[in-house]
């Protein structure tokens, strides 16, 4: 498995929605480097999703159907969903 370099991950975190930028940028800057390779790949997979889907998951309007990505949503948010 070949992971994206950090510059590409940071670029992929730039989204069309400010709400997502506010979540992703600090996470990448503060926590991404410490993730396992598996978790890094899960985060990259999450970034491949569409903004409306991500917004719904991160705002708690919907639950991500993929268990690993659902756990990553919780990790990025920094708190469990209500």
N, CA and C atoms as an extended XYZ file, in Angstrom:
246
Properties=species:S:1:pos:R:3:atomname:S:1:resname:S:1:resid:I:1 pbc="F F F"
N         0.850       -1.179        0.000 N   UNK     1
C         0.000        0.000        0.000 CA  UNK     1
C         0.890        1.234        0.000 C   UNK     1
N         0.664        2.106       -0.961 N   UNK     2
C         1.434        3.342       -1.031 CA  UNK     2
C         0.538        4.494       -0.619 C   UNK     2
N         0.935        5.148        0.455 N   UNK     3
C         0.150        6.264        0.965 CA  UNK     3
C         0.513        7.553        0.246 C   UNK     3
N        -0.413        8.493        0.253 N   UNK     4
C        -0.153        9.826       -0.288 CA  UNK     4
C         0.869       10.533        0.597 C   UNK     4
N         1.689       11.364       -0.010 N   UNK     5
C         2.578       12.160        0.835 CA  UNK     5
C         1.755       13.245        1.528 C   UNK     5
N         2.308       13.797        2.577 N   UNK     6
C         1.564       14.728        3.425 CA  UNK     6
C         1.082       15.965        2.669 C   UNK     6
N         1.862       16.433        1.713 N   UNK     7
C         1.430       17.604        0.941 CA  UNK     7
C         0.162       17.301        0.152 C   UNK     7
N         0.082       16.110       -0.412 N   UNK     8
C        -1.126       15.726       -1.160 CA  UNK     8
C        -2.316       15.534       -0.223 C   UNK     8
N        -2.068       15.000        0.962 N   UNK     9
C        -3.146       14.839        1.947 CA  UNK     9
C        -3.675       16.216        2.348 C   UNK     9
N        -2.767       17.143        2.617 N   UNK    10
C        -3.204       18.507        2.979 CA  UNK    10
C        -4.029       19.132        1.856 C   UNK    10
N        -3.588       18.919        0.619 N   UNK    11
C        -4.328       19.463       -0.524 CA  UNK    11
C        -5.717       18.828       -0.612 C   UNK    11
N        -5.805       17.521       -0.402 N   UNK    12
C        -7.092       16.814       -0.465 CA  UNK    12
C        -8.032       17.258        0.649 C   UNK    12
N        -7.482       17.805        1.722 N   UNK    13
C        -8.308       18.300        2.836 CA  UNK    13
C        -8.962       19.634        2.526 C   UNK    13
N        -8.507       20.306        1.495 N   UNK    14
C        -9.124       21.578        1.099 CA  UNK    14
C       -10.426       21.249        0.383 C   UNK    14
N       -11.516       21.589        0.994 N   UNK    15
C       -12.824       21.202        0.491 CA  UNK    15
C       -13.603       22.426        0.038 C   UNK    15
N       -14.777       22.168       -0.519 N   UNK    16
C       -15.659       23.241       -0.938 CA  UNK    16
C       -16.502       23.787        0.197 C   UNK    16
N       -16.439       23.141        1.363 N   UNK    17
C       -17.232       23.570        2.518 CA  UNK    17
C       -16.302       23.961        3.655 C   UNK    17
N       -16.467       25.156        4.151 N   UNK    18
C       -15.649       25.641        5.253 CA  UNK    18
C       -15.762       24.719        6.472 C   UNK    18
N       -16.953       24.195        6.724 N   UNK    19
C       -17.157       23.334        7.887 CA  UNK    19
C       -16.220       22.119        7.848 C   UNK    19
N       -15.981       21.589        6.643 N   UNK    20
C       -15.090       20.430        6.512 CA  UNK    20
C       -13.628       20.863        6.625 C   UNK    20
N       -13.284       21.997        6.041 N   UNK    21
C       -11.917       22.515        6.168 CA  UNK    21
C       -11.541       22.686        7.638 C   UNK    21
N       -12.466       23.206        8.419 N   UNK    22
C       -12.225       23.468        9.837 CA  UNK    22
C       -11.976       22.165       10.609 C   UNK    22
N       -12.537       21.083       10.145 N   UNK    23
C       -12.297       19.782       10.777 CA  UNK    23
C       -11.010       19.134       10.271 C   UNK    23
N       -10.832       19.115        8.967 N   UNK    24
C        -9.736       18.361        8.371 CA  UNK    24
C        -8.362       18.991        8.564 C   UNK    24
N        -8.252       20.289        8.379 N   UNK    25
C        -6.939       20.929        8.447 CA  UNK    25
C        -6.254       20.716        9.807 C   UNK    25
N        -6.922       21.015       10.918 N   UNK    26
C        -6.265       20.788       12.220 CA  UNK    26
C        -5.940       19.308       12.459 C   UNK    26
N        -6.826       18.423       12.028 N   UNK    27
C        -6.576       17.000       12.218 CA  UNK    27
C        -5.304       16.575       11.500 C   UNK    27
N        -5.147       16.986       10.262 N   UNK    28
C        -3.954       16.625        9.492 CA  UNK    28
C        -2.710       17.252       10.118 C   UNK    28
N        -2.804       18.496       10.508 N   UNK    29
C        -1.646       19.185       11.077 CA  UNK    29
C        -1.231       18.628       12.434 C   UNK    29
N        -2.197       18.172       13.232 N   UNK    30
C        -1.901       17.776       14.609 CA  UNK    30
C        -1.862       16.266       14.847 C   UNK    30
N        -2.602       15.480       14.061 N   UNK    31
C        -2.742       14.062       14.417 CA  UNK    31
C        -2.418       13.061       13.319 C   UNK    31
N        -2.444       13.481       12.070 N   UNK    32
C        -2.273       12.547       10.951 CA  UNK    32
C        -0.955       11.778       11.025 C   UNK    32
N         0.136       12.445       11.317 N   UNK    33
C         1.460       11.806       11.321 CA  UNK    33
C         1.542       10.653       12.313 C   UNK    33
N         0.788       10.721       13.397 N   UNK    34
C         0.833        9.684       14.428 CA  UNK    34
C        -0.078        8.485       14.127 C   UNK    34
N        -0.890        8.567       13.069 N   UNK    35
C        -1.794        7.461       12.730 CA  UNK    35
C        -1.023        6.263       12.202 C   UNK    35
N        -1.601        5.088       12.374 N   UNK    36
C        -1.042        3.887       11.750 CA  UNK    36
C        -1.241        4.004       10.238 C   UNK    36
N        -0.502        3.227        9.475 N   UNK    37
C        -0.675        3.250        8.018 CA  UNK    37
C        -2.105        2.897        7.634 C   UNK    37
N        -2.701        1.960        8.350 N   UNK    38
C        -4.094        1.567        8.067 CA  UNK    38
C        -5.039        2.747        8.295 C   UNK    38
N        -4.854        3.459        9.399 N   UNK    39
C        -5.709        4.620        9.682 CA  UNK    39
C        -5.450        5.750        8.695 C   UNK    39
N        -4.194        5.920        8.283 N   UNK    40
C        -3.901        6.933        7.260 CA  UNK    40
C        -4.645        6.609        5.977 C   UNK    40
N        -4.651        5.333        5.584 N   UNK    41
C        -5.361        4.946        4.368 CA  UNK    41
C        -6.866        5.144        4.525 C   UNK    41
N        -7.395        4.855        5.692 N   UNK    42
C        -8.825        5.078        5.941 CA  UNK    42
C        -9.157        6.563        5.818 C   UNK    42
N        -8.299        7.426        6.348 N   UNK    43
C        -8.514        8.865        6.231 CA  UNK    43
C        -8.481        9.301        4.770 C   UNK    43
N        -7.520        8.781        4.017 N   UNK    44
C        -7.425        9.092        2.589 CA  UNK    44
C        -8.675        8.617        1.856 C   UNK    44
N        -9.149        7.425        2.199 N   UNK    45
C       -10.391        6.911        1.597 CA  UNK    45
C       -11.563        7.824        1.934 C   UNK    45
N       -11.589        8.309        3.156 N   UNK    46
C       -12.649        9.223        3.578 CA  UNK    46
C       -12.614       10.506        2.743 C   UNK    46
N       -11.417       10.999        2.467 N   UNK    47
C       -11.285       12.223        1.678 CA  UNK    47
C       -11.767       12.055        0.240 C   UNK    47
N       -11.871       10.813       -0.224 N   UNK    48
C       -12.346       10.552       -1.581 CA  UNK    48
C       -13.871       10.664       -1.681 C   UNK    48
N       -14.541       10.768       -0.549 N   UNK    49
C       -16.002       10.889       -0.542 CA  UNK    49
C       -16.417       12.312       -0.912 C   UNK    49
N       -17.652       12.443       -1.335 N   UNK    50
C       -18.199       13.742       -1.740 CA  UNK    50
C       -18.498       14.613       -0.521 C   UNK    50
N       -18.373       15.922       -0.696 N   UNK    51
C       -18.600       16.866        0.397 CA  UNK    51
C       -19.970       16.731        1.067 C   UNK    51
N       -21.074       16.609        0.319 N   UNK    52
C       -22.372       16.493        1.000 CA  UNK    52
C       -22.454       15.261        1.909 C   UNK    52
N       -21.847       14.163        1.457 N   UNK    53
C       -21.805       12.949        2.276 CA  UNK    53
C       -20.992       13.188        3.544 C   UNK    53
N       -19.808       13.748        3.371 N   UNK    54
C       -18.942       14.030        4.508 CA  UNK    54
C       -19.619       14.978        5.486 C   UNK    54
N       -20.236       16.011        4.965 N   UNK    55
C       -20.930       16.979        5.818 CA  UNK    55
C       -21.995       16.273        6.659 C   UNK    55
N       -22.793       15.427        6.037 N   UNK    56
C       -23.858       14.715        6.749 CA  UNK    56
C       -23.274       13.828        7.854 C   UNK    56
N       -22.175       13.153        7.562 N   UNK    57
C       -21.553       12.274        8.563 CA  UNK    57
C       -20.949       13.069        9.710 C   UNK    57
N       -20.228       14.123        9.376 N   UNK    58
C       -19.535       14.885       10.411 CA  UNK    58
C       -20.480       15.737       11.255 C   UNK    58
N       -21.596       16.126       10.691 N   UNK    59
C       -22.567       16.914       11.444 CA  UNK    59
C       -23.558       16.030       12.186 C   UNK    59
N       -23.461       14.715       11.974 N   UNK    60
C       -24.325       13.779       12.678 CA  UNK    60
C       -25.702       13.620       12.081 C   UNK    60
N       -25.907       14.095       10.842 N   UNK    61
C       -27.209       13.955       10.192 CA  UNK    61
C       -27.415       12.547        9.651 C   UNK    61
N       -26.324       11.883        9.308 N   UNK    62
C       -26.350       10.508        8.808 CA  UNK    62
C       -25.178        9.757        9.418 C   UNK    62
N       -25.246        8.429        9.352 N   UNK    63
C       -24.163        7.584        9.840 CA  UNK    63
C       -23.458        6.986        8.636 C   UNK    63
N       -22.150        7.087        8.625 N   UNK    64
C       -21.356        6.513        7.542 CA  UNK    64
C       -21.568        5.001        7.524 C   UNK    64
N       -21.861        4.415        6.373 N   UNK    65
C       -22.128        2.977        6.311 CA  UNK    65
C       -20.876        2.115        6.458 C   UNK    65
N       -19.694        2.666        6.235 N   UNK    66
C       -18.448        1.916        6.341 CA  UNK    66
C       -17.913        2.044        7.771 C   UNK    66
N       -17.720        0.918        8.436 N   UNK    67
C       -17.334        0.945        9.851 CA  UNK    67
C       -15.995        1.642       10.096 C   UNK    67
N       -14.986        1.344        9.281 N   UNK    68
C       -13.677        1.969        9.480 CA  UNK    68
C       -13.750        3.480        9.269 C   UNK    68
N       -14.458        3.898        8.227 N   UNK    69
C       -14.594        5.337        7.991 CA  UNK    69
C       -15.447        5.985        9.078 C   UNK    69
N       -16.447        5.264        9.581 N   UNK    70
C       -17.281        5.786       10.671 CA  UNK    70
C       -16.410        6.053       11.906 C   UNK    70
N       -15.491        5.131       12.206 N   UNK    71
C       -14.579        5.326       13.332 CA  UNK    71
C       -13.639        6.508       13.082 C   UNK    71
N       -13.230        6.687       11.827 N   UNK    72
C       -12.363        7.821       11.488 CA  UNK    72
C       -13.116        9.137       11.648 C   UNK    72
N       -14.400        9.163       11.297 N   UNK    73
C       -15.219       10.365       11.488 CA  UNK    73
C       -15.191       10.757       12.964 C   UNK    73
N       -15.365        9.777       13.841 N   UNK    74
C       -15.342       10.053       15.281 CA  UNK    74
C       -13.965       10.570       15.693 C   UNK    74
N       -12.913        9.962       15.167 N   UNK    75
C       -11.551       10.371       15.514 CA  UNK    75
C       -11.292       11.815       15.058 C   UNK    75
N       -11.695       12.137       13.846 N   UNK    76
C       -11.465       13.485       13.317 CA  UNK    76
C       -12.291       14.511       14.118 C   UNK    76
N       -13.509       14.168       14.422 N   UNK    77
C       -14.360       15.082       15.185 CA  UNK    77
C       -13.822       15.301       16.591 C   UNK    77
N       -13.122       14.294       17.114 N   UNK    78
C       -12.535       14.408       18.445 CA  UNK    78
C       -13.485       14.123       19.573 C   UNK    78
N       -14.685       13.678       19.206 N   UNK    79
C       -15.679       13.317       20.232 CA  UNK    79
C       -16.720       12.416       19.586 C   UNK    79
N       -17.338       11.551       20.373 N   UNK    80
C       -18.368       10.676       19.793 CA  UNK    80
C       -19.594       11.461       19.345 C   UNK    80
N       -20.268       10.898       18.345 N   UNK    81
C       -21.498       11.538       17.864 CA  UNK    81
C       -22.612       11.339       18.878 C   UNK    81
N       -23.458       12.339       19.016 N   UNK    82
C       -24.580       12.254       19.960 CA  UNK    82
C       -25.703       11.436       19.374 C   UNK    82
